[in-house]
Amino acid sequence: MIYGMGMKTPKTPPEKLADQAYRFVLERIRTRAWPPGFLLNRRMAAAELGMSPAPVLEALVRLENEGVVESLPRKGTRVCLARPADIYGLMIVREALEAQAVRLLTPKALRKRLPELRGLAAEIDRGTLHSVENYQREVTFHRTLVELAECPALLQAYDRIMTASLFLQYNMVGTVAAGAPLRRHSDLLRELAAAKTPEAAEAAVRRHNAEKIAAWRQFQETPTP
């Protein structure tokens, strides 16, 4: 049958309440309306959203699994503190996932998205170093590379890591001492396009991340005055 001839067009399923609560809580945390160490009151959040506490609790469990919030005995749920050691650990895992993704990347898949990736790379390279906006562009760039590997499990693991990693880096943006200059994304893209083997593609990603990971390793080992 043809839609429009006596039949109604099917409606898009409504967003789950838990997904609404998840986006609401994560946005509050990312914008620092709820800063690191903030104790969340799920009943107040539920009232603000006009829903029962159950979907909010479901969202908080998801965020805890992603490393954004943590449960404290007899206190409730707290926004995780942004510790350099946590960022360093997440960056190690992020690099491993990206390295595996580019090993699976085919030249045909890369060529398909090359114009989009070139535009993103140019924006990142000329953007403000260590700004929130540039972190967002960088995540989009690298996530696209992971997506092109066409491995859903790998992409799901990457998204889970990046939710926590980007949140922590948002809250450490002002910590310039840890910020090694970003290696040019245009250079990385050029190296990936020229790579003849999975090993060469992986090496390009590891070179790209090397200085930043080294800077965070040094920073997280520096004693707090």
N, C-alpha and C positions, 0 to 999 in steps of 0.2 A: 504493500500500500504506500501511497505517496502522502507525506506529511503536508498539511495545509488543505487537504480535501476531506473534510469531515473528521480529521484526527488532530489532536493537540500535539504540538512539538514536546518531546519529553523534557522535563525540567532537570537542571543540574542538581544533583543531590546536595542538600544543605551541608555546610561545614559542621563537623562534629564539635560539640561543646568543648571537649578536651583540647582539640586543636586550636580553638579560639583562645582558650585559657593559656595554652602554651605560647602562642604568639604574643599575647598580652604581657605575660610575665617576662618573657625573653626581651621584649622591647623595653620594658621598665628597667631591666638590668643593663641592657646595652646603652641606654641613654643616661645611666647612672642616677635615675630617679630612685632606684634601689641599689645603692653602692655596695661594694664588697663588705661583708660583715653584717649587712642589713638582715634583720629577722623578719621573715614574711609571715603575715597573718592571712591564712587562706580563706577565712570567713569574710574578712574585709575585701579581699580580692574578688571573692564570689559575689558579694553584694554589689561591688562596683560594676561587675560584668552582668549582673542580673541573672545569675544562675546559682544552682546549689553548690556546696563545697566539693562534691564528689568529682566533677570534671577538673576542678582546680587541683585537687589532690593527684589525679591521674597525670596532669601536666607536670606537677612537681616531681613525681616519680621519674618521668621521662627526662626531665632536666637534671635530676640527680644522677641518672645513668650516663648522661652526657658530660658530667663533671662541672656543671654550672652552679648547682646548689648542693647543699649537704644537710643531712639530718643530724640534729643534736639531741641527745637524750634529755628528756624533760624540759626542753627549750623550744623545739620546733624545727623549722627549716631556715637555714641561713644561706645568703648569697656567698659563694666561695670567695676566699681571699685570693687576690692575684699575686701569686708567688713566682718569681723568676724560674725556680726549679721546676714548677709545673709546666710553664711555657716551654722550657728546654726539653722536657720529656715528651710533650705533645709534638714538638717539632721533629724529634727523632722519628716518631711513629709516622708523622705526616710525610717525611722524606721517603720512608720505606714504601708507603703506599703509592706515592707519586712515581718512584723509581720502577715499581712493578707495573704501574699503569702504562708508562711510556715503552716498556719492554713489549707490551701487547699492542701498542699503537701501530697501525698500518699506514704506509704513505698515502694510500687512497683516502682513508678517514681523515688524516691531517689536512690534506689538500682541500677537502670539502669545507672545512671550517677556518682555513688559513686567513681569508680576508677579515673575518670577525676577530680572530686571535691577534692579527697584526694591529688592528685598531685598538684593542685592549692594551696590548704591549706598549704602544706609543703613548697612550694616556697614562699608564703607570710610570713609564720612564720620565715623563715630563711633569708628573704630579708632585705634590708636596710630600717630601719624605716623612714616613712614619705618621701620616695623617690617617684618621679613621676612614676617610673616603678612599685613600689609596690602598688601605688594607682590604676594603671591600672589592675594589677592582682586581687586586692581586688574587683574592680567593676565587673570584669569577673566572679569571684566566686559568688558574691551576685546576679548578674543578672541571673546566671544559676539557682539559687534557685527560683527566681521569675518566670523564664521561665517554670520551672517544675510545677508551679501551674496551668498551662494550661488555663490561663485567659488572652486573648489578650489585653483587655482594661487595666488590671492591669500592664501588661508588657509595654504597650505604655506610661502609666503615669509614670512608673519607669524610662524609657529611657529619657523622657522629663526632669524629675527632675535631673537625673544623668549627663546630658549634662552640665547643669549649675553648679551643685555641684562639679563635677570633674574639670571644668574650674576654678572655684573659688579656689579650694584647690591647683591646680597647681600653682596658683599665690600667695599662702600663704605657700608654702612648707617650705620656710626659716623661718617661724614664729614658732620656736620650742616651744615657751612659751605656745602655744595652743595645742601642740601635746601630748595627753595622750598615753601611750604605748598601742599598739593594743592588744586586747585580742586574744589569739591563735585561729586561724580559725580551726585548727584540733580539738580543744575542742568543738567548736560550732558544727562541723560536727558530732562528736561522740554523742553529746547531742540530735541532731536532729534525728539521726539514732535510738536512744534509746527511743525517745518520744513516749508515748502510746496514747496521746490525743492532739488535736489541741492547747489546753491551754498550755500544756507542751512545745510544739514546739515554740509557741509565747514567752513564758517566756525565753527560751534559746536565742532567737534573742535579746530580750530586755536586758538580762544580757550582751550579747556580745557587745551591743552598749552603755551601760550605762556610762562607764568611759569616752569615747570619747565625748559623748554628754554633759556630765557634765563639761568637760574641756573647750569645746567651749562656753558653757553658761557662765562660769566664765570669760573666756577671753573676750567675747563680752560685758560683763558688766564692765570690767576694764577700767577706764578713760584713755584716751590717754594723755601721758605727754606733 
